[in-house]
């Protein structure tokens, strides 16, 4: 069954490592993965946690992972402006940088410890309207997102 606007919320933007790659689309309430090496990962991924946070992080060098821009999308009005914040993996271990670049990270924010537990690391930074970040609104704008929403189903690994 196709995903509805009520399920996704508004379109935020997309990630895309290369121009030839089909983008992953991000919405207020989750993301749609259109192409993936693991077929079970293709489809709609709803957010399942409170205190969810998304942001572009600079993963360069040996410094702590820091918020690279002021992009903040809080699902339940959890706001913070502390920079840097600690970033940990699903198990609470320090987040290991795998590449020297900027990536969109998503996870659960723990305000008491000023820590982000990363549950999803995208393949690139988030491209969004109104930013100097490579957003291609002509190709991947609202109409594209609507078409993708109408064709998407819940990802097999979310069932």
N, C-alpha and C positions, 0 to 999 in steps of 0.2 A: 504494500500500500504506500503510495507516495507520501512524502513528508509535507506538512502544511506550514504556512506562515506562523500560525499559532505555536507550532512546535519549535520552529527555528528562531523566531524573533527576527529582528532586523539584520540585514546583511552588514557585516563589518569590513571585510576585505579578504585577502587571500595570501597564501604563501606559494612560492614557485622558485625552485632552485635554478632552473634554466628557462629561457624563453620557449623552448620546445616542449617543456614538461606541462602536463595538464595540472592546473592548480588545485590545491585544497582550499575550499571556501569556508570562511569563518562567519558565524552568526552569533547573536547575543546568547543563544542557548546551546551552542555546540558547533560542530563542523561537519562538512561533507567531504569525504575523501573520494575522489573520482577514479583515480588509478593508483594501484599499489602492488608491490611484488607479492604480497600476501592477499589473495582474493577475499579472505574473511574480513579484511580491514576496509574494503570498499563499501561506502554507504554513509549513512547518517550516524553520528556519534553524539548523543545528547550529553549535556553536563549532568553529572550525578552527585556533585558535592556542593556544599555551601562554602562561602569564602573563597570562591574560585577567582583566580587572577590570571590575566594574560598580559604579557609585555615583551617588547623586543629587548634582548639582553646582549651585551657585548661579551663575547666569549674569548677575547684575546688575552694573551700574556698570562702572567702568574698572579695578577691581582684578583681579588674576590670578584665574582660575577656581579656586575652592576647593571642597573637599569640604564639602557642606552638612550632611550628617549622618554618623553613624558606620556607615552601611550599607556593608558590604564583602562581596563574594562572590568568593572566590578559587577558581578551578577547580583549580589545582594547588598549593595551599597557599602561594602568594606573598602575603605579608602585609606591609602597610606602614601606618604611622600618621603619616606626615609630612603636614602641612597648612600651607601650600598645596603642591600639586604642579603642575608645568608641564603644560599640556595643549596638544597639537599635533594637526593634522589628519593625514590619511593620508600626506601628503607631507613631514611634519615641520615645517610652517609653524605659527606661533602660531594657536591655535584662535580663530576669530572668533565672537563672540557675536552671534546674530541676533535674539534677543529678550531682554527682561529678565524672566526667570523661572527656575524650577528645572527641570532636565531630567535624565533618566537618560542617562548617557553610558556607552558600552561601548568597550573597546579593549584594546590590549596595553600593559602596564606595563613600563617600562624602569627597573629599580631603580638602576642605575649613575648614570643622569642624572636620577632622580626625575621621570620624564616619562610621561604617558599619551598614547599615540597613538590618537586617537578614530577608530573604524571604524564606529560606529553612534551616532546621536543620536536618542533617542526623542522623541515628541511631548509628553511630560509627565514628571513625576517617577514613580519606582516606588512603587506602593502595595503594601504587604505586611502580612501578619498581625502584630499585636502592636505596630504603630507608630501614631503620631498623624499619619496621612498620608492619610486618606480611604479606607482599604481597606474595601470592601463585601463581606464574607465571605458574606453571605446570597445575594448575586447572583453573585459571581465567586469563590467559594471552590473548594475541592478538587474537588467534584463537577462544577462547570462546567469546570475545567481538564481533568479526565479525559474529559469528553464532547468537548471541543475536540481533545484528543490523539487520540482514536479516529477523528475525522473528518479530521484533517490529513494531508497528504502533503508530501513534500519540495517546497519552493518551486521554481518553474521557473528562477529566477535562481540557484539553488544546484546545478543539474544540470550 
